[in-house]
Amino acid sequence: MRQLCGDRLDAQAADDLAVFLTGGGASFVTTWVAECADPLDPEAFTDDDARSCDQM
């Protein structure tokens, strides 16, 4: 996060944002595994993930 945001965030804010994004990523994968129709489609997951990252 420090590399991405540079001096715009202090060390604590960068760490907090990194934890938030990591938790969100884990939640994203968990939801995909638990709620998507079988068989799981990794290409659709990647597309959803990329679309989410584009929004940030």
C-alpha positions in Angstrom: 0.0 0.0 0.0 2.9 2.3 0.7 4.2 1.8 -2.8 0.8 2.4 -4.3 -0.2 5.4 -2.3 3.2 6.9 -1.5 3.2 9.7 1.0 -0.6 10.2 0.8 -1.1 7.8 3.6 0.8 7.6 6.9 2.2 4.2 8.0 -0.8 3.3 10.1 -3.3 4.2 7.4 -1.4 2.2 4.9 -1.4 -0.8 7.2 -5.1 -0.4 8.0 -5.9 -0.2 4.3 -3.8 -3.3 3.5 -5.6 -5.3 6.2 -9.0 -4.1 4.9 -8.2 -5.1 1.3 -6.7 -8.5 2.4 -9.9 -9.3 4.4 -12.0 -8.2 1.5 -10.1 -10.5 -0.9 -10.5 -13.4 1.4 -14.2 -12.7 1.7 -14.5 -12.5 -2.1 -12.9 -15.9 -2.5 -15.0 -17.4 0.3 -18.3 -16.1 -1.3 -17.2 -17.5 -4.7 -16.6 -20.9 -3.3 -19.7 -21.1 -1.0 -22.3 -19.4 -3.2 -21.4 -20.0 -6.9 -23.0 -22.7 -8.9 -21.0 -25.9 -9.5 -18.7 -26.3 -11.3 -16.7 -23.2 -10.2 -15.7 -21.0 -13.1 -12.2 -19.5 -12.4 -12.4 -17.4 -15.5 -15.6 -15.7 -14.3 -14.0 -15.3 -10.9 -11.0 -13.6 -12.5 -13.2 -11.3 -14.5 -15.2 -10.3 -11.4 -12.0 -9.7 -9.5 -10.5 -7.6 -12.3 -13.7 -5.6 -12.5 -13.6 -4.9 -8.8 -10.0 -3.8 -9.0 -10.8 -1.5 -11.8 -13.3 0.3 -9.6 -10.7 1.1 -6.9 
